Amino acid sequence: MAAPGSTAAPGSTAAPGSNVVELLHPGSFVRLRDHPDDLPPFQLIRRRGTRCWVRQQAWGSMVHLELPYRRLTAAA
């Protein structure tokens, strides 16, 4: 069991509401915590503090979403 404030490797399955923070790096693929099954994963563009910028590969390079880091999880 992970201690509060510890980190987990990408792809780990932390329980919702746990204190485990996944290590997500720019270029990695992520999903939303409530991600629909028919939507492909997002690509993480940038992270600054508690905010992340993600995009779909099919979107133009200037189109992105800004989301809180806690809403994302590593894509399997």
All heavy atoms as a GROMACS GRO file, in nm:
protein
  585
    1MET      N    1   0.084  -0.118   0.000
    1MET     CA    2   0.000   0.000   0.000
    1MET      C    3   0.088   0.124   0.000
    1MET      O    4   0.186   0.132   0.073
    1MET     CB    5  -0.089  -0.002   0.123
    1MET     CG    6  -0.176   0.118   0.135
    1MET     SD    7  -0.343   0.056   0.149
    1MET     CE    8  -0.435   0.199   0.126
    2ALA      N    9   0.054   0.221  -0.083
    2ALA     CA   10   0.134   0.342  -0.094
    2ALA      C   11   0.105   0.438   0.021
    2ALA      O   12  -0.008   0.452   0.065
    2ALA     CB   13   0.105   0.412  -0.226
    3ALA      N   14   0.207   0.503   0.067
    3ALA     CA   15   0.191   0.600   0.175
    3ALA      C   16   0.137   0.730   0.118
    3ALA      O   17   0.160   0.762   0.002
    3ALA     CB   18   0.326   0.624   0.241
    4PRO      N   19   0.064   0.808   0.198
    4PRO     CA   20   0.014   0.938   0.150
    4PRO      C   21   0.128   1.024   0.100
    4PRO      O   22   0.234   1.030   0.162
    4PRO     CB   23  -0.052   0.999   0.273
    4PRO     CG   24  -0.089   0.882   0.358
    4PRO     CD   25   0.018   0.780   0.334
    5GLY      N   26   0.106   1.089  -0.014
    5GLY     CA   27   0.207   1.176  -0.071
    5GLY      C   28   0.309   1.104  -0.155
    5GLY      O   29   0.398   1.166  -0.211
    6SER      N   30   0.299   0.972  -0.167
    6SER     CA   31   0.396   0.899  -0.249
    6SER      C   32   0.358   0.910  -0.396
    6SER      O   33   0.252   0.954  -0.430
    6SER     CB   34   0.401   0.752  -0.206
    6SER     OG   35   0.279   0.689  -0.237
    7THR      N   36   0.448   0.865  -0.481
    7THR     CA   37   0.422   0.870  -0.624
    7THR      C   38   0.414   0.729  -0.679
    7THR      O   39   0.468   0.637  -0.622
    7THR     CB   40   0.533   0.948  -0.699
    7THR    OG1   41   0.657   0.883  -0.674
    7THR    CG2   42   0.538   1.092  -0.654
    8ALA      N   43   0.342   0.717  -0.789
    8ALA     CA   44   0.326   0.587  -0.854
    8ALA      C   45   0.375   0.596  -0.997
    8ALA      O   46   0.372   0.702  -1.058
    8ALA     CB   47   0.180   0.545  -0.851
    9ALA      N   48   0.417   0.487  -1.050
    9ALA     CA   49   0.464   0.483  -1.188
    9ALA      C   50   0.347   0.499  -1.284
    9ALA      O   51   0.234   0.464  -1.250
    9ALA     CB   52   0.534   0.350  -1.215
   10PRO      N   53   0.370   0.555  -1.405
   10PRO     CA   54   0.263   0.566  -1.504
   10PRO      C   55   0.201   0.428  -1.530
   10PRO      O   56   0.270   0.328  -1.534
   10PRO     CB   57   0.334   0.618  -1.629
   10PRO     CG   58   0.455   0.687  -1.577
   10PRO     CD   59   0.495   0.610  -1.453
   11GLY      N   60   0.070   0.428  -1.545
   11GLY     CA   61   0.000   0.304  -1.571
   11GLY      C   62  -0.049   0.236  -1.444
   11GLY      O   63  -0.118   0.136  -1.450
   12SER      N   64  -0.013   0.290  -1.328
   12SER     CA   65  -0.060   0.229  -1.204
   12SER      C   66  -0.208   0.260  -1.186
   12SER      O   67  -0.261   0.353  -1.244
   12SER     CB   68   0.020   0.281  -1.085
   12SER     OG   69  -0.010   0.416  -1.063
   13THR      N   70  -0.273   0.182  -1.104
   13THR     CA   71  -0.415   0.202  -1.081
   13THR      C   72  -0.436   0.241  -0.936
   13THR      O   73  -0.452   0.155  -0.850
   13THR     CB   74  -0.495   0.075  -1.115
   13THR    OG1   75  -0.438  -0.034  -1.042
   13THR    CG2   76  -0.490   0.046  -1.263
   14ALA      N   77  -0.433   0.369  -0.909
   14ALA     CA   78  -0.457   0.419  -0.774
   14ALA      C   79  -0.606   0.430  -0.752
   14ALA      O   80  -0.682   0.460  -0.843
   14ALA     CB   81  -0.391   0.556  -0.758
   15ALA      N   82  -0.648   0.406  -0.631
   15ALA     CA   83  -0.789   0.418  -0.597
   15ALA      C   84  -0.833   0.564  -0.608
   15ALA      O   85  -0.757   0.654  -0.573
   15ALA     CB   86  -0.812   0.367  -0.456
   16PRO      N   87  -0.954   0.589  -0.661
   16PRO     CA   88  -1.002   0.727  -0.668
   16PRO      C   89  -1.002   0.790  -0.529
   16PRO      O   90  -1.039   0.726  -0.431
   16PRO     CB   91  -1.145   0.712  -0.720
   16PRO     CG   92  -1.148   0.578  -0.786
   16PRO     CD   93  -1.048   0.493  -0.713
   17GLY      N   94  -0.957   0.914  -0.521
   17GLY     CA   95  -0.953   0.984  -0.394
   17GLY      C   96  -0.829   0.954  -0.311
   17GLY      O   97  -0.813   1.006  -0.203
   18SER      N   98  -0.740   0.868  -0.363
   18SER     CA   99  -0.618   0.837  -0.288
   18SER      C  100  -0.519   0.952  -0.301
   18SER      O  101  -0.534   1.039  -0.384
   18SER     CB  102  -0.556   0.707  -0.338
   18SER     OG  103  -0.498   0.728  -0.464
   19ASN      N  104  -0.414   0.948  -0.220
   19ASN     CA  105  -0.312   1.051  -0.224
   19ASN      C  106  -0.197   1.016  -0.317
   19ASN      O  107  -0.096   1.084  -0.318
   19ASN     CB  108  -0.257   1.075  -0.082
   19ASN     CG  109  -0.360   1.141   0.005
   19ASN    OD1  110  -0.443   1.218  -0.042
   19ASN    ND2  111  -0.357   1.111   0.134
   20VAL      N  112  -0.211   0.911  -0.394
   20VAL     CA  113  -0.105   0.869  -0.486
   20VAL      C  114  -0.112   0.958  -0.610
   20VAL      O  115  -0.216   0.976  -0.670
   20VAL     CB  116  -0.121   0.721  -0.526
   20VAL    CG1  117  -0.016   0.683  -0.628
   20VAL    CG2  118  -0.110   0.634  -0.403
   21VAL      N  119   0.003   1.015  -0.648
   21VAL     CA  120   0.010   1.103  -0.765
   21VAL      C  121   0.087   1.030  -0.874
   21VAL      O  122   0.198   0.983  -0.851
   21VAL     CB  123   0.082   1.235  -0.730
   21VAL    CG1  124   0.099   1.321  -0.854
   21VAL    CG2  125   0.008   1.310  -0.622
   22GLU      N  126   0.027   1.018  -0.992
   22GLU     CA  127   0.096   0.952  -1.103
   22GLU      C  128   0.196   1.049  -1.165
   22GLU      O  129   0.171   1.169  -1.171
   22GLU     CB  130  -0.005   0.908  -1.208
   22GLU     CG  131  -0.093   0.795  -1.162
   22GLU     CD  132  -0.187   0.750  -1.269
   22GLU    OE1  133  -0.280   0.824  -1.299
   22GLU    OE2  134  -0.165   0.641  -1.322
   23LEU      N  135   0.307   0.996  -1.211
   23LEU     CA  136   0.408   1.077  -1.278
   23LEU      C  137   0.374   1.083  -1.426
   23LEU      O  138   0.388   0.983  -1.497
   23LEU     CB  139   0.547   1.015  -1.256
   23LEU     CG  140   0.591   1.003  -1.111
   23LEU    CD1  141   0.723   0.928  -1.103
   23LEU    CD2  142   0.603   1.140  -1.049
   24LEU      N  143   0.327   1.196  -1.470
   24LEU     CA  144   0.291   1.214  -1.611
   24LEU      C  145   0.388   1.314  -1.672
   24LEU      O  146   0.412   1.421  -1.616
   24LEU     CB  147   0.147   1.267  -1.621
   24LEU     CG  148   0.039   1.180  -1.556
   24LEU    CD1  149  -0.096   1.250  -1.562
   24LEU    CD2  150   0.032   1.044  -1.624
   25HIS      N  151   0.442   1.278  -1.786
   25HIS     CA  152   0.542   1.360  -1.852
   25HIS      C  153   0.491   1.407  -1.988
   25HIS      O  154   0.416   1.335  -2.054
   25HIS     CB  155   0.672   1.281  -1.870
   25HIS     CG  156   0.727   1.229  -1.742
   25HIS    ND1  157   0.790   1.308  -1.650
   25HIS    CD2  158   0.726   1.104  -1.688
   25HIS    CE1  159   0.826   1.235  -1.547
   25HIS    NE2  160   0.789   1.111  -1.567
   26PRO      N  161   0.534   1.527  -2.033
   26PRO     CA  162   0.495   1.573  -2.167
   26PRO      C  163   0.529   1.468  -2.272
   26PRO      O  164   0.633   1.404  -2.267
   26PRO     CB  165   0.578   1.700  -2.186
   26PRO     CG  166   0.598   1.750  -2.047
   26PRO     CD  167   0.614   1.626  -1.963
   27GLY      N  168   0.436   1.448  -2.364
   27GLY     CA  169   0.452   1.347  -2.468
   27GLY      C  170   0.381   1.217  -2.434
   27GLY      O  171   0.356   1.136  -2.522
   28SER      N  172   0.349   1.196  -2.307
   28SER     CA  173   0.279   1.074  -2.269
   28SER      C  174   0.130   1.086  -2.300
   28SER      O  175   0.078   1.197  -2.320
   28SER     CB  176   0.301   1.044  -2.121
   28SER     OG  177   0.248   1.146  -2.040
   29PHE      N  178   0.063   0.973  -2.307
   29PHE     CA  179  -0.080   0.972  -2.335
   29PHE      C  180  -0.157   0.953  -2.206
   29PHE      O  181  -0.118   0.873  -2.120
   29PHE     CB  182  -0.113   0.863  -2.437
   29PHE     CG  183  -0.066   0.900  -2.574
   29PHE    CD1  184   0.060   0.863  -2.617
   29PHE    CD2  185  -0.147   0.974  -2.659
   29PHE    CE1  186   0.106   0.899  -2.743
   29PHE    CE2  187  -0.103   1.011  -2.785
   29PHE     CZ  188   0.024   0.973  -2.827
   30VAL      N  189  -0.263   1.030  -2.191
   30VAL     CA  190  -0.341   1.032  -2.068
   30VAL      C  191  -0.489   1.020  -2.098
   30VAL      O  192  -0.534   1.046  -2.210
   30VAL     CB  193  -0.314   1.162  -1.988
   30VAL    CG1  194  -0.170   1.170  -1.944
   30VAL    CG2  195  -0.352   1.285  -2.067
   31ARG      N  196  -0.563   0.980  -1.996
   31ARG     CA  197  -0.708   0.973  -2.005
   31ARG      C  198  -0.764   1.055  -1.889
   31ARG      O  199  -0.698   1.073  -1.788
   31ARG     CB  200  -0.756   0.829  -1.994
   31ARG     CG  201  -0.704   0.741  -2.108
   31ARG     CD  202  -0.745   0.597  -2.094
   31ARG     NE  203  -0.885   0.574  -2.118
   31ARG     CZ  204  -0.941   0.561  -2.238
   31ARG    NH1  205  -0.867   0.569  -2.345
   31ARG    NH2  206  -1.069   0.538  -2.250
   32LEU      N  207  -0.886   1.102  -1.905
   32LEU     CA  208  -0.956   1.170  -1.797
   32LEU      C  209  -1.003   1.066  -1.698
   32LEU      O  210  -1.024   0.949  -1.734
   32LEU     CB  211  -1.076   1.247  -1.852
   32LEU     CG  212  -1.047   1.352  -1.959
   32LEU    CD1  213  -1.176   1.410  -2.011
   32LEU    CD2  214  -0.957   1.461  -1.904
   33ARG      N  215  -1.024   1.104  -1.575
   33ARG     CA  216  -1.074   1.009  -1.475
   33ARG      C  217  -1.211   0.955  -1.515
   33ARG      O  218  -1.243   0.842  -1.485
   33ARG     CB  219  -1.083   1.076  -1.337
   33ARG     CG  220  -0.949   1.117  -1.283
   33ARG     CD  221  -0.901   1.023  -1.176
   33ARG     NE  222  -0.772   1.070  -1.126
   33ARG     CZ  223  -0.668   0.992  -1.113
   33ARG    NH1  224  -0.676   0.866  -1.146
   33ARG    NH2  225  -0.555   1.039  -1.068
   34ASP      N  226  -1.292   1.035  -1.585
   34ASP     CA  227  -1.424   0.992  -1.632
   34ASP      C  228  -1.427   0.982  -1.784
   34ASP      O  229  -1.524   1.019  -1.849
   34ASP     CB  230  -1.532   1.088  -1.581
   34ASP     CG  231  -1.506   1.233  -1.619
   34ASP    OD1  232  -1.398   1.263  -1.672
   34ASP    OD2  233  -1.593   1.317  -1.595
   35HIS      N  234  -1.320   0.933  -1.842
   35HIS     CA  235  -1.298   0.928  -1.987
   35HIS      C  236  -1.396   0.831  -2.055
   35HIS      O  237  -1.405   0.715  -2.015
   35HIS     CB  238  -1.154   0.880  -2.013
   35HIS     CG  239  -1.101   0.916  -2.146
   35HIS    ND1  240  -1.023   1.027  -2.167
   35HIS    CD2  241  -1.112   0.855  -2.267
   35HIS    CE1  242  -0.988   1.031  -2.294
   35HIS    NE2  243  -1.040   0.929  -2.356
   36PRO      N  244  -1.470   0.876  -2.157
   36PRO     CA  245  -1.559   0.785  -2.231
   36PRO      C  246  -1.478   0.679  -2.306
   36PRO      O  247  -1.367   0.704  -2.351
   36PRO     CB  248  -1.631   0.876  -2.330
   36PRO     CG  249  -1.604   1.015  -2.288
   36PRO     CD  250  -1.480   1.013  -2.205
   37ASP      N  251  -1.534   0.560  -2.319
   37ASP     CA  252  -1.465   0.449  -2.386
   37ASP      C  253  -1.440   0.475  -2.534
   37ASP      O  254  -1.344   0.424  -2.590
   37ASP     CB  255  -1.545   0.320  -2.372
   37ASP     CG  256  -1.546   0.270  -2.228
   37ASP    OD1  257  -1.452   0.304  -2.153
   37ASP    OD2  258  -1.642   0.200  -2.192
   38ASP      N  259  -1.527   0.555  -2.598
   38ASP     CA  260  -1.512   0.577  -2.742
   38ASP      C  261  -1.423   0.696  -2.778
   38ASP      O  262  -1.404   0.727  -2.894
   38ASP     CB  263  -1.650   0.594  -2.807
   38ASP     CG  264  -1.727   0.713  -2.751
   38ASP    OD1  265  -1.691   0.762  -2.642
   38ASP    OD2  266  -1.824   0.755  -2.815
   39LEU      N  267  -1.361   0.760  -2.680
   39LEU     CA  268  -1.272   0.874  -2.704
   39LEU      C  269  -1.128   0.829  -2.688
   39LEU      O  270  -1.092   0.770  -2.586
   39LEU     CB  271  -1.304   0.986  -2.603
   39LEU     CG  272  -1.230   1.117  -2.619
   39LEU    CD1  273  -1.269   1.186  -2.750
   39LEU    CD2  274  -1.262   1.209  -2.502
   40PRO      N  275  -1.042   0.854  -2.789
   40PRO     CA  276  -0.901   0.814  -2.775
   40PRO      C  277  -0.830   0.895  -2.666
   40PRO      O  278  -0.876   1.002  -2.629
   40PRO     CB  279  -0.842   0.844  -2.913
   40PRO     CG  280  -0.939   0.925  -2.986
   40PRO     CD  281  -1.070   0.918  -2.916
   41PRO      N  282  -0.718   0.844  -2.616
   41PRO     CA  283  -0.644   0.917  -2.512
   41PRO      C  284  -0.594   1.052  -2.563
   41PRO      O  285  -0.575   1.072  -2.684
   41PRO     CB  286  -0.526   0.825  -2.481
   41PRO     CG  287  -0.559   0.694  -2.538
   41PRO     CD  288  -0.656   0.718  -2.648
   42PHE      N  289  -0.569   1.142  -2.470
   42PHE     CA  290  -0.511   1.273  -2.502
   42PHE      C  291  -0.360   1.264  -2.491
   42PHE      O  292  -0.307   1.181  -2.417
   42PHE     CB  293  -0.560   1.378  -2.402
   42PHE     CG  294  -0.706   1.411  -2.413
   42PHE    CD1  295  -0.799   1.349  -2.332
   42PHE    CD2  296  -0.750   1.505  -2.504
   42PHE    CE1  297  -0.933   1.379  -2.340
   42PHE    CE2  298  -0.884   1.536  -2.512
   42PHE     CZ  299  -0.976   1.474  -2.431
   43GLN      N  300  -0.291   1.353  -2.560
   43GLN     CA  301  -0.146   1.364  -2.546
   43GLN      C  302  -0.117   1.480  -2.453
   43GLN      O  303  -0.170   1.590  -2.471
   43GLN     CB  304  -0.079   1.387  -2.681
   43GLN     CG  305   0.072   1.390  -2.671
   43GLN     CD  306   0.137   1.404  -2.807
   43GLN    OE1  307   0.074   1.448  -2.903
   43GLN    NE2  308   0.262   1.368  -2.814
   44LEU      N  309  -0.035   1.457  -2.353
   44LEU     CA  310   0.002   1.562  -2.258
   44LEU      C  311   0.105   1.653  -2.324
   44LEU      O  312   0.212   1.607  -2.365
   44LEU     CB  313   0.059   1.499  -2.130
   44LEU     CG  314   0.100   1.596  -2.020
   44LEU    CD1  315  -0.019   1.676  -1.970
   44LEU    CD2  316   0.165   1.520  -1.907
   45ILE      N  317   0.072   1.779  -2.336
   45ILE     CA  318   0.162   1.876  -2.400
   45ILE      C  319   0.255   1.938  -2.298
   45ILE      O  320   0.376   1.948  -2.318
   45ILE     CB  321   0.081   1.989  -2.469
   45ILE    CG1  322  -0.012   1.932  -2.574
   45ILE    CG2  323   0.174   2.093  -2.528
   45ILE    CD1  324  -0.111   2.033  -2.627
   46ARG      N  325   0.197   1.982  -2.185
   46ARG     CA  326   0.274   2.059  -2.088
   46ARG      C  327   0.209   2.048  -1.951
   46ARG      O  328   0.088   2.031  -1.940
   46ARG     CB  329   0.276   2.204  -2.135
   46ARG     CG  330   0.343   2.301  -2.048
   46ARG     CD  331   0.342   2.436  -2.114
   46ARG     NE  332   0.278   2.529  -2.022
   46ARG     CZ  333   0.249   2.653  -2.051
   46ARG    NH1  334   0.271   2.699  -2.171
   46ARG    NH2  335   0.195   2.730  -1.962
   47ARG      N  336   0.290   2.059  -1.848
   47ARG     CA  337   0.238   2.063  -1.711
   47ARG      C  338   0.305   2.177  -1.639
   47ARG      O  339   0.427   2.194  -1.645
   47ARG     CB  340   0.267   1.933  -1.638
   47ARG     CG  341   0.216   1.941  -1.497
   47ARG     CD  342   0.236   1.814  -1.422
   47ARG     NE  343   0.190   1.836  -1.284
   47ARG     CZ  344   0.240   1.776  -1.180
   47ARG    NH1  345   0.334   1.687  -1.195
   47ARG    NH2  346   0.195   1.803  -1.061
   48ARG      N  347   0.225   2.258  -1.570
   48ARG     CA  348   0.279   2.367  -1.489
   48ARG      C  349   0.199   2.370  -1.360
   48ARG      O  350   0.081   2.401  -1.361
   48ARG     CB  351   0.268   2.500  -1.563
   48ARG     CG  352   0.320   2.615  -1.477
   48ARG     CD  353   0.342   2.738  -1.554
   48ARG     NE  354   0.457   2.716  -1.642
   48ARG     CZ  355   0.515   2.811  -1.710
   48ARG    NH1  356   0.469   2.933  -1.704
   48ARG    NH2  357   0.617   2.784  -1.787
   49GLY      N  358   0.263   2.337  -1.251
   49GLY     CA  359   0.195   2.333  -1.122
   49GLY      C  360   0.086   2.227  -1.122
   49GLY      O  361   0.112   2.111  -1.152
   50THR      N  362  -0.035   2.268  -1.093
   50THR     CA  363  -0.147   2.174  -1.088
   50THR      C  364  -0.227   2.173  -1.218
   50THR      O  365  -0.332   2.110  -1.225
   50THR     CB  366  -0.242   2.209  -0.972
   50THR    OG1  367  -0.294   2.340  -0.993
   50THR    CG2  368  -0.170   2.200  -0.839
   51ARG      N  369  -0.181   2.242  -1.321
   51ARG     CA  370  -0.252   2.250  -1.449
   51ARG      C  371  -0.178   2.173  -1.557
   51ARG      O  372  -0.055   2.170  -1.560
   51ARG     CB  373  -0.268   2.396  -1.495
   51ARG     CG  374  -0.328   2.489  -1.393
   51ARG     CD  375  -0.464   2.447  -1.344
   51ARG     NE  376  -0.563   2.458  -1.450
   51ARG     CZ  377  -0.689   2.421  -1.439
   51ARG    NH1  378  -0.732   2.369  -1.326
   51ARG    NH2  379  -0.772   2.431  -1.536
   52CYS      N  380  -0.254   2.111  -1.647
   52CYS     CA  381  -0.197   2.038  -1.760
   52CYS      C  382  -0.266   2.082  -1.888
   52CYS      O  383  -0.386   2.114  -1.889
   52CYS     CB  384  -0.219   1.888  -1.744
   52CYS     SG  385  -0.121   1.815  -1.614
   53TRP      N  386  -0.192   2.082  -1.996
   53TRP     CA  387  -0.246   2.110  -2.128
   53TRP      C  388  -0.238   1.982  -2.210
   53TRP      O  389  -0.132   1.920  -2.220
   53TRP     CB  390  -0.166   2.222  -2.195
   53TRP     CG  391  -0.193   2.355  -2.134
   53TRP    CD1  392  -0.277   2.450  -2.182
   53TRP    CD2  393  -0.137   2.409  -2.014
   53TRP    NE1  394  -0.277   2.559  -2.098
   53TRP    CE2  395  -0.192   2.536  -1.994
   53TRP    CE3  396  -0.047   2.361  -1.918
   53TRP    CZ2  397  -0.160   2.617  -1.886
   53TRP    CZ3  398  -0.015   2.440  -1.809
   53TRP    CH2  399  -0.071   2.567  -1.794
   54VAL      N  400  -0.353   1.940  -2.264
   54VAL     CA  401  -0.361   1.816  -2.341
   54VAL      C  402  -0.426   1.844  -2.475
   54VAL      O  403  -0.495   1.945  -2.493
   54VAL     CB  404  -0.442   1.707  -2.265
   54VAL    CG1  405  -0.375   1.671  -2.134
   54VAL    CG2  406  -0.585   1.750  -2.242
   55ARG      N  407  -0.404   1.752  -2.570
   55ARG     CA  408  -0.465   1.765  -2.702
   55ARG      C  409  -0.488   1.627  -2.761
   55ARG      O  410  -0.426   1.530  -2.720
   55ARG     CB  411  -0.378   1.848  -2.795
   55ARG     CG  412  -0.245   1.785  -2.828
   55ARG     CD  413  -0.158   1.872  -2.916
   55ARG     NE  414  -0.208   1.884  -3.049
   55ARG     CZ  415  -0.178   1.801  -3.150
   55ARG    NH1  416  -0.095   1.701  -3.130
   55ARG    NH2  417  -0.229   1.818  -3.269
   56GLN      N  418  -0.579   1.621  -2.857
   56GLN     CA  419  -0.598   1.501  -2.936
   56GLN      C  420  -0.504   1.510  -3.056
   56GLN      O  421  -0.482   1.618  -3.109
   56GLN     CB  422  -0.743   1.491  -2.987
   56GLN     CG  423  -0.843   1.459  -2.881
   56GLN     CD  424  -0.837   1.313  -2.840
   56GLN    OE1  425  -0.795   1.228  -2.915
   56GLN    NE2  426  -0.880   1.286  -2.719
   57GLN      N  427  -0.450   1.399  -3.100
   57GLN     CA  428  -0.358   1.401  -3.214
   57GLN      C  429  -0.427   1.452  -3.340
   57GLN      O  430  -0.363   1.512  -3.425
   57GLN     CB  431  -0.300   1.262  -3.238
   57GLN     CG  432  -0.198   1.225  -3.134
   57GLN     CD  433  -0.130   1.095  -3.168
   57GLN    OE1  434  -0.195   0.996  -3.194
   57GLN    NE2  435   0.002   1.097  -3.166
   58ALA      N  436  -0.557   1.429  -3.353
   58ALA     CA  437  -0.629   1.471  -3.473
   58ALA      C  438  -0.661   1.621  -3.473
   58ALA      O  439  -0.698   1.676  -3.577
   58ALA     CB  440  -0.759   1.391  -3.486
   59TRP      N  441  -0.645   1.687  -3.359
   59TRP     CA  442  -0.673   1.831  -3.351
   59TRP      C  443  -0.556   1.909  -3.409
   59TRP      O  444  -0.444   1.861  -3.415
   59TRP     CB  445  -0.693   1.875  -3.207
   59TRP     CG  446  -0.810   1.815  -3.137
   59TRP    CD1  447  -0.909   1.738  -3.191
   59TRP    CD2  448  -0.840   1.825  -2.998
   59TRP    NE1  449  -0.999   1.701  -3.096
   59TRP    CE2  450  -0.960   1.753  -2.976
   59TRP    CE3  451  -0.779   1.888  -2.891
   59TRP    CZ2  452  -1.017   1.743  -2.850
   59TRP    CZ3  453  -0.837   1.878  -2.767
   59TRP    CH2  454  -0.955   1.807  -2.747
   60GLY      N  455  -0.581   2.032  -3.447
   60GLY     CA  456  -0.474   2.120  -3.492
   60GLY      C  457  -0.378   2.148  -3.377
   60GLY      O  458  -0.412   2.134  -3.260
   61SER      N  459  -0.258   2.190  -3.410
   61SER     CA  460  -0.155   2.211  -3.307
   61SER      C  461  -0.188   2.326  -3.211
   61SER      O  462  -0.133   2.333  -3.102
   61SER     CB  463  -0.020   2.236  -3.372
   61SER     OG  464  -0.026   2.352  -3.452
   62MET      N  465  -0.277   2.415  -3.250
   62MET     CA  466  -0.313   2.528  -3.164
   62MET      C  467  -0.437   2.500  -3.079
   62MET      O  468  -0.480   2.585  -3.002
   62MET     CB  469  -0.336   2.654  -3.249
   62MET     CG  470  -0.214   2.696  -3.330
   62MET     SD  471  -0.068   2.730  -3.230
   62MET     CE  472  -0.119   2.877  -3.146
   63VAL      N  473  -0.496   2.382  -3.090
   63VAL     CA  474  -0.616   2.347  -3.015
   63VAL      C  475  -0.576   2.256  -2.899
   63VAL      O  476  -0.512   2.153  -2.920
   63VAL     CB  477  -0.719   2.276  -3.106
   63VAL    CG1  478  -0.843   2.240  -3.028
   63VAL    CG2  479  -0.753   2.362  -3.225
   64HIS      N  480  -0.612   2.294  -2.778
   64HIS     CA  481  -0.578   2.215  -2.661
   64HIS      C  482  -0.678   2.242  -2.550
   64HIS      O  483  -0.756   2.335  -2.556
   64HIS     CB  484  -0.436   2.246  -2.614
   64HIS     CG  485  -0.417   2.389  -2.574
   64HIS    ND1  486  -0.374   2.483  -2.664
   64HIS    CD2  487  -0.438   2.455  -2.458
   64HIS    CE1  488  -0.368   2.601  -2.603
   64HIS    NE2  489  -0.408   2.586  -2.478
   65LEU      N  490  -0.674   2.158  -2.448
   65LEU     CA  491  -0.756   2.175  -2.327
   65LEU      C  492  -0.664   2.197  -2.209
   65LEU      O  493  -0.559   2.134  -2.199
   65LEU     CB  494  -0.838   2.048  -2.299
   65LEU     CG  495  -0.948   2.011  -2.396
   65LEU    CD1  496  -1.007   1.876  -2.357
   65LEU    CD2  497  -1.056   2.117  -2.397
   66GLU      N  498  -0.703   2.283  -2.119
   66GLU     CA  499  -0.631   2.303  -1.994
   66GLU      C  500  -0.712   2.237  -1.884
   66GLU      O  501  -0.830   2.267  -1.866
   66GLU     CB  502  -0.614   2.452  -1.965
   66GLU     CG  503  -0.538   2.479  -1.838
   66GLU     CD  504  -0.526   2.628  -1.809
   66GLU    OE1  505  -0.553   2.710  -1.897
   66GLU    OE2  506  -0.491   2.660  -1.694
   67LEU      N  507  -0.650   2.144  -1.813
   67LEU     CA  508  -0.721   2.065  -1.712
   67LEU      C  509  -0.640   2.058  -1.584
   67LEU      O  510  -0.518   2.067  -1.587
   67LEU     CB  511  -0.742   1.922  -1.764
   67LEU     CG  512  -0.824   1.906  -1.890
   67LEU    CD1  513  -0.808   1.766  -1.946
   67LEU    CD2  514  -0.969   1.936  -1.862
   68PRO      N  515  -0.707   2.034  -1.471
   68PRO     CA  516  -0.632   2.011  -1.347
   68PRO      C  517  -0.561   1.876  -1.353
   68PRO      O  518  -0.614   1.778  -1.406
   68PRO     CB  519  -0.738   2.010  -1.238
   68PRO     CG  520  -0.869   2.018  -1.304
   68PRO     CD  521  -0.850   2.037  -1.450
   69TYR      N  522  -0.440   1.871  -1.300
   69TYR     CA  523  -0.358   1.749  -1.302
   69TYR      C  524  -0.430   1.631  -1.241
   69TYR      O  525  -0.419   1.519  -1.290
   69TYR     CB  526  -0.229   1.780  -1.224
   69TYR     CG  527  -0.129   1.668  -1.225
   69TYR    CD1  528  -0.050   1.644  -1.337
   69TYR    CD2  529  -0.111   1.586  -1.114
   69TYR    CE1  530   0.043   1.542  -1.337
   69TYR    CE2  531  -0.017   1.486  -1.113
   69TYR     CZ  532   0.059   1.464  -1.226
   69TYR     OH  533   0.151   1.363  -1.226
   70ARG      N  534  -0.505   1.652  -1.137
   70ARG     CA  535  -0.576   1.544  -1.067
   70ARG      C  536  -0.685   1.476  -1.151
   70ARG      O  537  -0.729   1.368  -1.117
   70ARG     CB  538  -0.640   1.597  -0.938
   70ARG     CG  539  -0.541   1.638  -0.835
   70ARG     CD  540  -0.497   1.518  -0.760
   70ARG     NE  541  -0.403   1.555  -0.654
   70ARG     CZ  542  -0.340   1.467  -0.584
   70ARG    NH1  543  -0.356   1.339  -0.607
   70ARG    NH2  544  -0.255   1.504  -0.492
   71ARG      N  545  -0.728   1.540  -1.260
   71ARG     CA  546  -0.831   1.480  -1.346
   71ARG      C  547  -0.774   1.380  -1.444
   71ARG      O  548  -0.847   1.312  -1.514
   71ARG     CB  549  -0.903   1.589  -1.427
   71ARG     CG  550  -1.029   1.630  -1.359
   71ARG     CD  551  -1.122   1.705  -1.447
   71ARG     NE  552  -1.204   1.622  -1.533
   71ARG     CZ  553  -1.270   1.670  -1.635
   71ARG    NH1  554  -1.264   1.795  -1.666
   71ARG    NH2  555  -1.343   1.590  -1.709
   72LEU      N  556  -0.640   1.371  -1.453
   72LEU     CA  557  -0.576   1.285  -1.553
   72LEU      C  558  -0.517   1.160  -1.491
   72LEU      O  559  -0.477   1.157  -1.376
   72LEU     CB  560  -0.464   1.363  -1.622
   72LEU     CG  561  -0.505   1.493  -1.690
   72LEU    CD1  562  -0.382   1.564  -1.745
   72LEU    CD2  563  -0.607   1.469  -1.799
   73THR      N  564  -0.512   1.056  -1.574
   73THR     CA  565  -0.447   0.932  -1.536
   73THR      C  566  -0.373   0.879  -1.659
   73THR      O  567  -0.411   0.910  -1.772
   73THR     CB  568  -0.550   0.828  -1.485
   73THR    OG1  569  -0.482   0.712  -1.440
   73THR    CG2  570  -0.650   0.791  -1.589
   74ALA      N  571  -0.266   0.804  -1.639
   74ALA     CA  572  -0.188   0.751  -1.750
   74ALA      C  573  -0.271   0.653  -1.832
   74ALA      O  574  -0.347   0.573  -1.777
   74ALA     CB  575  -0.063   0.681  -1.699
   75ALA      N  576  -0.261   0.662  -1.965
   75ALA     CA  577  -0.330   0.567  -2.053
   75ALA      C  578  -0.253   0.436  -2.053
   75ALA      O  579  -0.131   0.434  -2.050
   75ALA     CB  580  -0.339   0.624  -2.194
   76ALA      N  581  -0.326   0.326  -2.054
   76ALA     CA  582  -0.260   0.195  -2.050
   76ALA      C  583  -0.200   0.157  -2.181
   76ALA      O  584  -0.225   0.202  -2.284
   76ALA     CB  585  -0.361   0.089  -2.009
   0.00000   0.00000   0.00000
